């Protein structure tokens, strides 16, 4: 099933998001004096720690605003492009924040907080006042309106219906208009420049390239270690057994026969370890049957019941297929070890030139991305410009969504859905 197209939020959803935007802008107004104070203290060279603190808070607040605006209009996501803050050095960290063009755009948005609040509050005020008038006209509130007007007859109550309905209609009509104006205005303030976007892109690619190199180096070390401790040790033992058998075969054939039997067992174990090692590098089922067959085979051999649903009209490129398979295997291993789940689900589909993988379980939840397994998955996906999103509230469920940009090649030859 291809991913569904994004749609703009409806009026009721927009209304809920407006309250969230209002709270974010109120927080921005509260943060503004702290930013001004840290800027003044920076002139005396004692405000750099405050700049780092307020700059980090400003980034967090502005990014939450971007996420909310993206939820309001998912067709036009609002990215961010900050320069990475160095891990150490107060002067370097403060200078990075101050010289970052994205910081100055965030400051412009911060200063515009009063205008944003006015724009948001207009339809909300009309709707709130209209609702109160309507309830008062129907006699569902107290006897006095705003402590200033007390109708004495039912007719005077009903006469308030007209302005109440007018205010509600006006607020309802203004809601999409003011929201659209707010979106345009804040998109102009918070959208990164093309230069900042390219700079952030280059930094991301450099980081992902370094992570990929580190991951490949770690994988090579793992293969070397497995060969040294496993197959190589068994082959050395095999050579010793054959050498001893060769020396005693004439005068002690019984012992030589036992050594040859042991050598045969050593050969069998060495072949098994080599097969397991090769399977860990690139499973044969992945080559033969693609991601569809490999994931179903993985589910069948897992001790946890796993429902697999796959809808692919072709096969991704081999590197993408391998990364997706090992990411799913790692997630299912984490589920079996830590989630205390009784069932897991894997759903794979392709849409908008992205491979979308969802792995969910009914376990206890509480997972986070700080674990080495999930960090390894994120690094693996970074090599393909992929993303990983984790939702795991305490008590569950845990839902991990992986997205990898890719195209599909050969046509689909397997059924689209099975349950393991």
N, C-alpha and C positions, 0 to 999 in steps of 0.2 A: 504494500500500500504506500503510495507516494505521500510525501508530507503534504499536508493541507496548506493552501495558500493563506497568508496572513491577512487579517481584516482589521480595520480600525475598530476601536472599542465602541460599544453602543452608549446611549445616553446615560443609562443607570451606572454602567461601569465607568464612564467618563466622570460622572458625579463623584464616585468613590475616589477616583484618582485625583480629582481636584482637591479633595480634602487632604490627600497625601502631599500634593504639591504645595498646598497652603502651609502645612506644617514644616515642610522643607524650607520654604521662604522665610517663615518666622524664625527658624533656626539660623538661617543666613543673616537675618537682621541682628540676632543675638551675637553672632560670631563677628560681625563687622567691627564693633569697638575693640575686640581683642586683636584683630588684624591691624587696625590703626595703631594701637598701643605697641605692638611688636615692631611695626614699621618705624615708629618714632624711636624706640629703643635701639633699633639697628643703626641709626645715625650715630649713636654713642658706642657702637661696637659691643654692646652687652645684650643685644636682643636676638642674636642668632638662634639660641635654643628656643626662644618664643616663636621665631620665624619657622623653625622646623616643626614645632607643635601646631601652630595655626595653619601652616601650609599643608600639613598632613590632614588636619581636620577639614580644610577647605576642599582638598582633593576628594576626600570621602563624601562630603556633602554634595559637591558638584556631580560626582559620579552617580550618586543615588538619584539626583535629579535627571541625569541622562538616562538611567535605567527606567525611571517612571515615564519619561517622554517616549522612550522606545516602546514601552508597553501600550501607551496611548496610540501610537502609530507604528506598528511593527514593520510596515513596508519600508520605512525609512529609519533604520536603526541609527542611533547617535553614538558613534565611537568616541574613544578618548585616546589621546596621544601625549602622554606625559614622558618627560625624560626620567629614566630610572634614578632614584635617589641612592647615592653611594652608601654602603653599609656602615662606614665609619668616617670620622672626621667631621667635626661640627662646621668648620668653615666650608668644606667641600659640599656638605649636604645643604647648608644654608644658601650657598652660591648657586647650586643646581636649582633649587626651588625659585630663587629670585630671578634668575636669568631664563627660566623656562617660559616661552611664549604662552603655553597653556595656562600657567599660573595667572598671567595678566588677563587672560580671557575669563578665567574663573573670578578674578577680582571684579571685572566689569559686571559679571552676572550678580556678584554679591552686592554691589552698589545698587543694582537695579531691583533689589528685593522689594522696596516699597511699591514700585510700579507693578511688579508682578503680583503682589498681594492685592492691589487695587483691581487688577484685571481679573484675578480669580474670584475675588469677593463679590464682584458685581452680580453675576447670575446666582451665586449662592445666597446673597442677601435677599434678592428678589424672591427666590424660591422659599427661603425660610420665612420671610415676612408674609408671603401669600399663604403659606401653609398655616401660620398662626392665625391669620385673619379668617381663613376658612373654618378652622376648628372653633374659633370664637363665635363666628356667625351661626354655626350649628349647635352652639351651647355646650361644647365639650371642654371648655376651659373655665377660668374664673369669671366673676361678674364684671370685671373691669379690664379694659384693653390698655396695656402699657401704663396702668395707673392714672390714666387721663380721661378715658371715655367710658361711661357706664350707660348702655342703652336700657331703656325702661319698658319697651314693648317688643313683642316678637318681630314686628315689622322693622324696627330699627336694627335688630339682629340680622334679618334677612337682607337688608339693604347693603350690608357689608360683603355679601356674596359677590357682587359685581367687581369691586376693587380686588378682592381676593383672587378671583378667577383671572382677572387681568394681569395681576402680578405673577401668578403661576405661569400663564401663557407667555408673558414677556420673558421670564426667567428661562422657560423651556426653549424658547426660540433663540435667546442669546447664548445659551450654553454651548452649542457647537461653534458659534461665531467667535466667542471670546476664547474658547479652547484652541481653535485653529490659529487665532492671532497670537495666543500665548506660545503655541508650538513654533510658529514661524520666528517670533521674536527671540525665544530662548535657544532655538536651533542656531540662529545667527550668532548668539553670544557664546554658545558652548561647543559648536562644531570646530574641530581642529583645522588649522590651515593645511593646505596641501603639503607644504614643506615639513610641518610638524608630523603629519601623517606618514610621509616618506621616511623621516628620521626615525620615528617609532617603529616603522616596518623594518628598516635596516637593523635597528637594535634587536628587534624580536628575532629576525633571521639569524643574526650573529649568535644570539643566545641559544636558539634551537639548534644551530649548527654545532656549537660547542657541546650542547647536551647530547646530540646524536653521536659525536665523536667519542664522548665519555662513555655512552651506552655501548657503542661498538667495541671500545677498548675493554670494558668490563665483560662483555660477552666473549671476547677472544680469550681473556684471562680465565673465564669460567670453563671454556672448552679445553684450554691447555691444562687446567687443574683436573678436569674430569678425565682427560686422556692420560695424564700422568698418574693419577691415583687409581684409575680403573683399568682401562684396556692395556695401557703400557705395563703396569705392574703384573697383570695376568700374562701378558706375552713374555715378560722376563721369566716369570715362574714356569711358563711352558717350555722355554728354551732350556732352563736348568733341568727340568724333568726329562726332557728328551736327551740331554747330554748325559745324565746319570744312567738312563735306560740304555743308551748306546754303550756305555762302559761296562755294564754288568749283564748285558743280554746273553752272553755266552756261558758264564758260570753261575748266574742266578736268574734264569728266565722268569721264575714266578714273580720276583720283585720287579723285574723289568716290565712284566705285563701290568702289574699294579700301577707303576709309574706312567705307562702309556694310557691306562684308563683315566688316571688323574689328569694327564695332559689333555685327553679328549674333553673331559668336563671343563677344564680351564678354557679350552677353545670355545666351547659352547657359551660359557659365561662371558667371555670377551666379546663374542659376536653379539650377544644380547645387549651388552653395555654399549657397543658401537651403534647398534640399531636405535637404542634409546637416545643416544647422543645425537644421531642424525635426525631423529624424530623431533628432538628439542630444538634443533636448528631450523628445520622446515619439515613439518609432518608430511609424509607421503600422501595421506588422504587429502591434504590441502592441494597438492599438485594434481591429483587424479580427479577429485570430485569438486574442487573449489570450496569457497567459504560455506556454501549451503551444506554440502556433505560433511565437511570437517566439523562444523558446529553441531550438526545432528549426531555425529559419531562421538563428539565430546560429551554431549548430553546423555547419550546412552551408557557411557562408561562412568558417569558421575553417580556417586551414591545418593545425591540429593535429587528428588524429582524435579525435572526441568521441562517447562513448556517452551518449545521453540517455534517461532513464527517468522518465516522469511519470505520476502517478496522482492526478488531481484530479476530484472530483465536481461541480465548479463553478468559478467565477472569483472571485478575491479582489477587494476594492475597488480602484478604479483607482490610488490612491496607493500601496497595498501592492504591486500588480502592477508598477508602474513601479519602485519601490525594489528589488524582488526581481530584476527584469530587469537593471537597471544594476549591481547587486551581482554577479550571475553574470557579466555581461560584463567587469567589472573583474577578477574572480578569474581568468577564462580568459585575459585579457590578461596578468596577472601570471604565469600559468603559461607562456604562450608566451615571455615575455621572460626570465624568471629561473629557471624550474624545470628546463630541459633535459629536458623530458618527451617521451615518444613517444606517450602516450595520456592522455586525461582522461575523467572520468565526471561526469555531472550527474544527480542524482536528486532529484525533487520529489514530496512527498506532503503530505497534510493529515490531522491527527489531534489530538484533544483541543483543538479550536479554535485550532490553531497550524499555520502553513505552515512545513514543515520542508524545507530545501534543503541538500543535501550536494554539494559540489564536491571531487573528488579527482583526483590525478594520480600517475603513477609516476616523478616526477622525483627530483632530488637531495635534496629536503627542506631543512631548516634555515631555513624561513621564520619570521618573527616579526611581531608586531602593531605594531611601531614604524614600519613603512613608511607613507608618506602614503596609498597606495591603500587598505590595510586599515584605516587610521584613518578614512578617508573613508567606507568601508563601515559601520564601527561607528557613526559619527555618523549616517549615513543611517538605520540600523536603530533607533537610540535614539529617533528621532522617533515610532516605532510601538511603543516598549517592547520591541523585539526584541533578540536576543542573537547573538553570533558566537563560536564556539569553534574554535580552531585546534590541530591536531595535526600537527607537522612535524618528526619526528626527523631528525638527519643521516643522509643516505642514502635518505630517503623511507620511505613515501609521505607526501604532504601531503594532509590531509583537513580541509576547512573546513565546519562545520555552522552554518547560519543558521536561526534560529527567529523567526517573526513572529506574534504573536497576531492572528488575524483569523477571520472567518467567510466561507464561500463562498456565492455567490448563484446564478447561473443553472446549470442542469444541464449535465453534461459531454456534449459532442457529438463529441469527438475520441478516437482510440484512446489507450489508456493507456500504451503503451510503443512506442518506436521507437529505432532506432540510426542515428546520423548518421555 
